[in-house]
């Protein structure tokens, strides 16, 4: 019996490695995108929270100065 192994061209190796590489890059982009969205949410909520903080601070100052 003569076992014949076909010679694999370099494109076969490239094709085999390209799919996992694309998946890894896509996962990294998704991770960075999620982290950016989380940070943006924190910054967006900061503007609202600082307004509430300032309002409550002014309210407490007014209550203290009325005495």
Secondary structure, DSSP 8 states (H G I E B T S, - for coil): ---------HHHHHHHHHHHHHHHHHHHHHHHHHHHHHHHHHHHHHHHHHHHHHHHHHHHHHHHHH-
